[in-house]
């Protein structure tokens, strides 16, 4: 319980007026006209108004003292963070030369009638490198690689895989050089021979060689139907693509590999063939952020004294990337001063400076009086007359940048040969700057934690501070089972972020010593749910609920610095339990579409890990899903329409498999629900018949 704040004077305007009138009756009884029309009463009300204002300011003294106390503790407001997205830049046609997009190239959302577009800028330079096919290799799972380039030139039918394809068989494409972050088109002329597969879901993946391993590529439209007919495959090459020596040839390598078939997924009974193949670059992908980079900003001229402060004209300063630096002029040019968190460890010669990101104020080291009475410097002081500047910083950010998939569609900067842009995934990560009220609430937590993660609540608070863009955080004891539950889906960790554990749970994000997948005594499991912008209503896609490696790494670093010795950390997404609801309703034919839309919207809204649940703040961790609850949700959504039948299934959002209908789906303590392909059927009834 917090201590009550004293009210130094609780009198208000009317009380002051009434008190003055009573005093008039005592001191001047001959004054009998106390109506508002009397000039004396007007003076009383005027003075009462002025005193009321003074009392208001007086009662703010405790708040001012509290803020001064927060300042002594070093508590500063968190600045906003910028939303980021991956944007594809599509060329008007394949180009013979490299097309370069400089860092800072601007794209924006389409402007509406009443609002302007949201502007994003590329974080780095993008080089769209031309490509072509120089080598074609076949690589059976068990066998030697075979160069098929000569046969391809003669337009022979080349089997892509073994006669009876096996998982691991691959077809390799060699390019003249690596094409990192490029979008390439693989155009094939294939003969229909790859019998057995579903053209809409072939057991194939496309991968790129990064010099040490094969990285999986995202693919766009595939009109080949699993290499079974002439068509094109759009391949988004990852940033790590490198040219390497494979099969005696140095090239930038891509491959199409056969994978294990999922349950119920058809597999190849014969190998498809290729008689013609062509590869060319049609675009590139670059990260954009809802922020603006400002360069060469003069701060002022030094007076040669300690504790100087300079303020930017365009705050705030974004700190969710490369930190800003300060430069001070000298006889040898510009000297760089490092931005530090505090001056507690700064020596007399250290060129250090602090920044208040919210206000954009840069503070140089002060001079403090030591216990023996001498003055001690807490850092160097810029010499008198030296010019001070900020060579580069980022500003902007905020939740306005969290736009939906496909919203970024306008190229604001002029770039030759670029025809259009789009974002395949929603932009996310934009968070508003911290308010003063929130900082007041955070102060007791900071005093209690003392920068140490001891309790579960400590871990959750530190995780939110390390990654403000996350929507929910939950800390639990780690049992070492990866959260495997029947029917649940996981996103197995890779690249040192924990061992892949299939579809049963999530691999942990590497804890101490890389033990992300190890459990035992002293291990904690921090579950992270990112914020997401649904493409339509509350219909989230499963991949939107998996936090990025950058977010998981930032939380892991922050917790690792503050954990207790011996505590092992597992930072990962939660297990998501897919739920499919099949409902049958009766409504007049004229209202069928409205009823169906309302029912589906209610289901997706209620079974939502971010905004669903009974309170509308996200489905509670571990809360079971029950038949009766869903019946009530549907009935409230459709009004007096008859809900005839509801069936509920546990589903796996990765494989699409679902179990038998049940009345209750239990969740583990670290699990959340995920709406997966609800179905609502509305049968027409006589409009006069209502139940």
N, C-alpha and C positions, 0 to 999 in steps of 0.2 A: 504494500500500500504506500503510495507517495504521500509526502508531507503536504498538508494543505497550504496553499499560497495565501498570505494575508491580504485582505482588502483594506488598504490604508485609510480610505474614507469612502463609505458606501452611500453617501447622500447623493441624490439626483436633483435635476432641475426643479421639479415641482416641490420637492421637499425644501429646497433652499428658498423658493418663493413663499411657501406657507410659513416657514420659520421667520422670514423677514416681516411678513404681515403681522404675526403674533408679537414680534418685537415692537412694531409700530404701535399696536394697541397699548402696550405697556408704557412706552416712552412719549407718545404723542396721541393721547385719547381724543383730541379735537379733530384728528384726521379720521374721518368716517367714511370717505368714498374710496373703497378698495376695489372698484371695478377696473377692468383692463383699459377703459377710456381715460382714466386718471393719469396725468403725466408722471406722478410719483411712482405709480405701479409699473409704468413702462420702464422707469429707471431700475426699479427692483428686479424686473424680469431680465433686463439687459445685464445687470451685474450677476444675477443668478446663472445666466448662460455662460458668462466668462468664467465664473468659478467652477461650473460644471466641466468646462474644457480643461481647466487646471487640475481638477481631481482625476479626470481621465488620464492625463499625462503622469500624474503622481502614481496612480495605480499600475502604470506600466514599468515602474522602477524594478519590481521583482523580476519581470521578464528580462529587462536589460541586464540585471545582475546574473541571471541564469545564463544568458547568452555570453556574457563575459567569462563565466565559469567554463562554458563549452570551449571558448577560445583558448583558455588556459590549458585545457586538456588536449588541444590540438585537433579538435573535431572540425572538419570542413565539409561543406556540402559536396555531394557527389555530382560531377558534371554529367550532362547527357551522353549517351552513346549513339553511334551512327548505325543505321540499318545497312546490311550488306546483301548483295545478291550476285548470282552468276548470270551474266548477260551474253547472249550470242549475237555476234555481228556478222551478218550474212552479206556476202559479196553479190554484186549484180551478175557476175559471171566469173569463172575461173580466170585468174590473172597469171601472166608469165613471170612477173616479178613480185617480190615481197611487198605486201601492203602493211604499212606501219601506222598504228594508232598510238599517239603519244599519251603519256600519263596525264590525267586531267580531262580526257575526252568526255564530254557531257552527254548524257541521255536523260530522258524524262518520261513521265507518264503523260497520257493524253489529257490536255486541259479541258475542263468542263465549262458549262455556262456560267457557273458561279464561283469556281475555284481554279487556281492555277495548278499546272503540273508540278509533280515532285521531282526535283532535279537530283541526279546521281552523277558521279564522276568516276572514271577508271582509276584504280589505285596504282597501276603500273603500266608500262608500255606493252602493247600487244603487237606481235609480229605474225601476220598471216602468211605463212611460207607456202609457196607453190609446191606441188608434189605430183608424182606419177609413179606408175608401177614399173620397177626395174627387175624384180625377181619374184618368182612364185615357187614356193616349196610345199611339199606335202610331208607331214610328220606323223606317222602312226604312233599310237601310244607305246607300242613295243616294236621298235624297228628304227632304221636309219632314215634321216631326212633325205628327200629326193628333190633335185632341182628340176622343175617342170617348165622353166622359162622357154626353152627351145620348142617344146611341144605346144605351148600356148601360142607361140608365134606362127606355128603351122596350123592353128585352129583345130587341133585334135580335141577329142572329149577326154578330159583329165578327171579321174576320180578324186574327189576332195578328200575322202577318208578311205579306210579299208573297205573291202568288198562287203563285209559285215561290220559296220561301224561300231566302235567301242568308245566309252567315255575316255577322254584324253587325246583322241585323234584330233589333228589340227591342220589347218591350211594357213600358210604363212605368206604375207605380202611384204616385199621389200621396197622401201621408198628411197629416193636419192639421199635424203637427210631426215633428221628428226623433225617432227611437226608438233611440238608441245603447244597445248591450248588451242589447237586448230580443229576445225570441223572438216572432215574429209568424206568424200562420197566414194564408195566402192561399187562400181557398176559391173554387173556380171551377166553373161549370157549362158544360162544353164539349161541342161536338158532334164526333163522331168523323169528322174529316176530314183530320187531319195524317198522311196516308198515308206509309208508308215507314220510319218509325223503329222502333227496338226500344224498347218502353215501359220496359224495365229499364235502358236506357242511352241516353237521348235526348241529342242534341248541344245541350244548354242549360246556361247558368250563370245564377245569380242574383247581382245586384250591388247595392250601395248607394252613393249619391252622398255624398262627404265634403266637398263644397264646391270641390274641385279636380280630383278624378278619381273613377272608379268603383272601389270596393273589392269584391273577391269575397266573397260570403257563403257560409258553410257551410249546408248544407241537411240536414234530417232526412228523415222519411218523405215520399215523394211518391206519392200515390195517384192522381194525374192521368195517369200514364203518358206524360209528355211533353206535357201539355196536351191529351190526346186523349180524356179521359173526365171526368165529374164527380168531383171529389175535392179534396184539400187538399195544400198544400206548406208544410212547416215551414221557416222561414227564420230563421237566427241572424244578426242585424244586428250589424256590427262597431261598436267603440267610437267610430270617427271619423264616424259618420253625422251629417250636418248638413242643416238646412233651407236650400234654395236656390231661385233663380228659374229655372225651366225651362218653356218653352212658355207664357210669360206668367203663370205661376202659381207663387207661392212655397209650397213644401211640402217634406216629407221624402220623397225619391224612392227607390224601388226599381225594378229592372228585371229582366226575364227576357230574356236575349240568346242568339241562335243562335250556335254556335261551329263552327269547322272540324271536320269528322268525322275521327276517327282512322282509320288503315287498318283496314278490315274493319267499321267502325261504320256502320250504315244511316243515311241522311239523309232529310230531309223531301222528298217529291215534291209535296205540297200543304200549305197553311198550315192549322193548327188554328184553330178559332174559339171565341169566348167569348160567351155570352149573359147570364151573371150572374157577378158578382165581389164578393167580400167580403174585408175585411182586418180582423183584430183581434189584439190582443196577448194572449199566453197565458203569458208568463214572461219571465225575464231571465237573463243570464249574468254572473257576477262571478268574479274571481280570488280564490281562497282560499289561505291558507298555513298550514303546520303550525307555527304560532307563536302566542304570546300577547302582547298588548300590555299592558304594565304602566304605569300613569300615577301622577304625583304621588308619587314615592318620595323620602322624606327621607334624605339621606346623613349629616347631622350638623351640627355648629356649628364654624366656623373658629376656630383658636387664634391667627390672625394671624401665623403663621410660614411660611417657605418649605418646600416639599417635603411638604406634608400629603398623606395618603392616606386615602381613604374607600372602603368596599367595599359593594356591593349585597348584599342578603340572598338574592336569587334570580338567580344567574348561570346560564348565560352570557349575554352580550349579543350578539345577532345583528347583524352588520355588512353583510349582503347586501341592504340596502335603505337607507332614510334613516338616516343616522348619528344616534346619540343626542346630546343636548345637556345641558349642566349650567347651572343657574341659581343665582345667588348674590343673596341679599337685600341691598337698599340702601335709602337714604332715598327714592330715586325709584322704588322697586318692585323687580322682579326683573331682574337683569342677566344676559344670556346669555354664557356662556363656550364658546368653540369647541373641539371635539375635534380635536387635531392628531396627526400621526404621531410627531413628536419636537419638542423645544424648541430645536433648533439654530438656527432662524431667528426665535425669539421675542425681541421687544424688552422692555424693562423695564415697559412699559405694556400689553403685549398680554395680553388675557384668554384664555389658552390652558390646556388640560387634556388629559392623555393618558388612554387607557382600555386596560386589559388585558381584552379581551373574554372570555377563558376564565374568569378568576376574578371578573370584574365589579368590578375595582378601578380607581378614578379617582385619578390623581396630578396634583397641582398643581406648578407650576414650582419648581425648586430654585434655590439660590444657589451659584455656583461661584467658586472663587478664581482670579483672572486671573494671568497670568505676572508682573505687577508687584506681586503681593501683595494687590491690592485685591479686594473681593468684587463680583461682577457678577450681576445678576438676569437670569434667563432667562424672564421673564414676570412678570405681576402676581401679587400675593398677596392672597387674600380678606381683608378686614379682620376683626379679632378680634370675635367674637360674631355674625358674619354666618351666617345659615342657608343651607345648601346642599341642593339637591334636583335630582333628575332628573325633568323633567316627563313624559317618555315614552321608553320603550325596549321592544324586542322580545326575548323569550326563548323558548327551546324548540329546535325543529329536530331534525335527526338523520335517519338512514335509515329510521326507522319510518314516516315520512310518505310514502315511495314506494309508494303503494298502486295497485292495478290499476284499469283502466277499469271504471266502474260500482260501485266499492267504496264510494264516498261516497254514502250513501243515506238518512241520518237527519238531520232538521232538529232541532238541539239547542236553539236559541233559538226562542222562540215568536213567530211572525210571522203576523199575520192574512192570510187568503186564500191562503197558500202551502201547497199540498197535498203536494208531494214535491220531492226534489232528486236529482240524479245528476251524475256526471262522465263526459263523453264520451271523455276521454282519461285515461291514467294520470297520477297525480301524480308529479313527478320533481324532482330537484334537492336532495333531502335528503342531507346528508353529515355523518358524525360528526365531532366535534372532533378535532384532531390530537393524537396521543399524544407522550409525551416521547421515546420511541425514534425516532419519525419525525423529530422536530425535531433530534435528534442527527445523523441522516443528512443532513438538509437543510443543516446548518451548513457543511460543506465546499463544497457547491454555491453557497451564498451568498457565501462568501469568494472562490471562483473567478470567479463571474459579475460581482460588484461592480455589480449592477443594470444590466448591459449584455447585450444579446442579440447575440452574435457567432456562435456555432456553432449547428448545428441542435439540439443538446441544450439550449442556452440557451433557444431559442425554445419548446421543448416544456415545459421546467420553468416558465417564466414563464406560459405559457398555462394550465398546470394550477393554478398559484397564483391566477391571475385568475379562474378558473372551476372550483372544486373539484368541481362536480357532473359534469364531463365524464368519460367512461369512458376514452377513448383520445385521444392527440394524436400526430400525425406531421408532421415538418417536412421538406420536400423542395425542391429547386430548382424554380422555376416556369418552365415552358417557354412559357406563354402560349397553350396550345391548349385550355384549359378542361377538359383531361382527357378529351377525346372519344375513345371507343373504340367499336368496333362492338359493338352489343348491350348497352352499358352504359346506366345510367339516371342522370340528374342532377336536381337540384333547382335550377332557375335562380334566381339572385339577383334581387331587385327592390328598389325604393325606395332606390336609392343603394348597395345592397350588392353591386353587380356586375351586368353585363349578362346578361339571360336568354339562355341558349344552348340552349334546347330540351331534348330528351331525351338529348343527347349528353354532358352534363357539368354541372357546377355553376358558376354565376356567382360570382365571388369577392366576398367581403365587403369593401366599399370600403377600399382601402389608402390610401397617401399620395395626397392630392389627388383621391380618388375613382377611382384607377386600379386598382380591384379586378380588372378584367378584362384588364389589360395585363401582358404578360410582358417578358422581356428580361434584360439583365445586371443583377445586384444585386437580383433579385426572389426572394422566398421564398414558398413555399406551405405554409400551416399547415392541416393537415386535422384536423377536430374531429369526434369521434364521441361523442354524448351517451349517458348511461346510460338504460336503458329497462326498464320492467316489462312483460313479455309478458302478454297476456291469457290465454294457456293454454300451459303448459309453456315451450318455447323458441320459440314461433311469434310472431315479431315482425312488425309491420306496417311497411311502408316509411316512412310518415310519422313513425313513432317514432324513426327514425334520423337525422332532420334536426334539428340544434340550433336553438334559438330565436334570434331576432334579438338578444335581450338578452345571451345567452351570447356570440354572435359579436362583438357590440359591446364587451363587457367585455374579451375577449381582444385585440381590435384596439387598444383604448385602452392596455392594459398594454404590448403589444409596441411600439406607436408611440412611447411614452415612452422606450423602451430600445433601439430599433433603431439600427444604424449609419447615419450620414448617407449618403443615396443609396440605401439599401435600400428597396425597395417591398414591401409586404405584401399577401398574398392570404389571407384567413382564410375558410374555407369547409368544407362537408362533403366527404367523399371521394366518389369515383365508386363506385357500387354495381353490381356485376355480378350480375344475377339468374341463378340456377341452378335448373332444374327437373329432378328425377330421377323417372323412371318405372321401377318395379321390379316384377318378377313372381316370386313365391315359391310354393313348394309346402309345404303343411302339412296335418295332419289337420283335418277340418272343425271338431272341437271346439276347436281351438286357433287357428282362423283370426283371430278378433278380437284375441286377445292378440298374435299374431305381427304383424298389421298395425299395431297401436298401437305395438309396440316398434320396428318398422322406421321408422315415420314419426317417432317421437320421436328416434331415433338420427340420422336425416338432418337434422332441424331443429336438433338440438343440435350436430352437427358443422359444418354450414354456417351458422355463426352468427358475425356480426362482433364480438359482444361477449364470448361465452363459448365459442366453438367452436374449431376448429383442433386440431392434434395435441396441444398442451399444455393445452387447455381454458381458455386465457386470451384468446381472441379470434382470429379468423382472421388470419394474418399478412398485412400489406400486400403486395400483388403476388404472393402465392403462387398458382400455378395449381391448378386442380381437375382431378384425374385419375380415370379410370375405376377403376383397380385399387384406389386408396385407398378409394373409396366401396364397392366390393365388400367389402373387409375390414371396413369400419364396419358394414355390414348383417349380415355373417356373424357378427361378434362379438355383435351385438344380438339375433339370433334363435337363436343356439346351433346345434344340429344340423339345423335346418330348411334345406331346399335353396333356395339363391338361384339361380333359373333364368336370369334375364335382367335386365340393367340398361341403361337408356338415359338419356343425359345431354344436356340442351339448355341453350343460352344463352338467357336470357329477359330481357325488359325489364319490370320490375315496375310501370312507369307505364302503358304501353300494353297489356301482356299478350302482346305478340308474342314468339314464340320461334323459334329457328332450327332447323336440321337436327340430328339426333343426332350427337354427337362423342365421342371418347375423351378429349379434353383441352380445357380452357377456360383460355386464358392471360389473366392480369390485368396491367394496367399497374402501375407502381411505387406509385401512389397510389390503388389500387382495392381494394375488399373485396367479399366474396361476400355474397349475400342469398338466403335460401331462398324460392323462389317456387312455391307450389302443387305440392308433391311428390305423387306418386300411387303407391300400393302396391296391387297385386292379389295376393290369396292364393287359389290354386287348391287344392281339396280333393284329398287323396291317401289311399290305403289306409294306416291307422295302422301296419300291419306293414311297410310299405315305407319305408325310410329310406335316403337316399343320403349 
